[in-house]
Amino acid sequence: MPRVFLGLGSNAGNRRENLRLALSWLEPHCRVEAVSSLYRSPAIVLEGAPPGPDYLNAACVVTTDVPPHDLLRFVKEIEHAIGRRPAPRWSPRPIDIDILLYGDAVVADDDLAIPHPLLAERNFVIVPLAELAPEAVHPLLGKAIGELAEDIDFTGLEYLAGPEWPSRMADPDDEEAADSM
């Protein structure tokens, strides 16, 4: 079974719980092998729009026999179940799950691009991914993920917790979590 790397992000609701739910709901179609540390990053802002809430970001490696397009449909179902609905680009979202790498596959069509097209440009993607697989090679760039991470600008990326974060308490920055603590 191929190793598949997923990027996870949340900037609406109880962000840490949304990420935990996404990880747990990957089963039974995917076996989560490892999860990266947790990071905070500023939301991408469109010109003239107010800034959105910061994101919590992580990556995970899974093994699965689900083909890429079916995996995309499956992660979109998880996103919907956690509360993501169609909205303008860059709007706050309770969960975002991206297929970053799927083994050494390259997929390029209207609804799916693997490797993720912005993988090497986003610090909140490449840094967690490099924790999990610095030796993995970007199939289009021919460079190791660890090498790509060395060249990235870390501005705005903040380390929050090590890879044990899914089993720890809720994020005190989340209003929903703070209300329940």
Buried (B, 14 or more C-beta within 10 A) or exposed (E): EBBBBBBBBBBBBBBBBBBBBBBEBBEEBBEBEBBBBBBBBBBBEEEEEEEBBBBBBBBBBBEBEBEBBEBBEBBEEBBEEBBBEEEEEEBEBBBBBBBBBBBEBEBEEEEBBBBBEEBBEBBBBBBBBBBBBBEBBBBEEEEBBBBBBEEBEEEEBEEBBEBEBBEEEBBEBBEBBEEEE
